[in-house]
């Protein structure tokens, strides 16, 4: 059976300074993300054992654990690639990401309005969660989601293309309890090339509901 593995960072621990401290990047990737990978693999093993033994007493907890750990792994895998030390600003046609820029303007009215919505959604998550820009395949538009934990409050079938981690482990060592300051700073490291690539890939997928 295939297992999940922790992806390597696409840069070194210092690459996102001063927005994200190297110690945070190291702990976040090597400890927190790694724990979600292990949790997903461990849960898959337990589910395989349950199938073999036809023992379903723990099925509800196992399915919940799989959703939590697997979603944590997927979102973090996107998160690392969504950032670059040479990022920031906004997507522009001259940078080769005009299609994404047009989609943002069409879906939200303007980049400024989109930025305000994603910032507010990320900064006001209750407890642990994420702010997410996602492609919604039924309408073909972009939406902002406020994700609780790793998987709650998510529109079915939506494809995340830009994620802001609002869990305390993503920022507390540097920003203390000022989550909003961390989210505002995140805009300085957004890798729009990666976001545009994910948008193009999401659009190529078959719609969930055929005409």
ABEGO torsion letter per residue (X at the ends): XBBBBBBBBABBAAAAOAABBAAAAAAAAAAAAAAAAAAAAAAAAAAAAAAAAGBAAAAAAAAAAAAAAAAAAAAAAAAAAABBAABEEBBBAAAGAAAAAAAAAAAAGBAAAAAAAAAAAAAABBEBEBBBBBBBAAAGBBBBBBBBEAABGBBBGBBBABBBBABAAAAAAAAEABAAAAAAAAAAABBAAAAAAAAAAAAABBBABBX
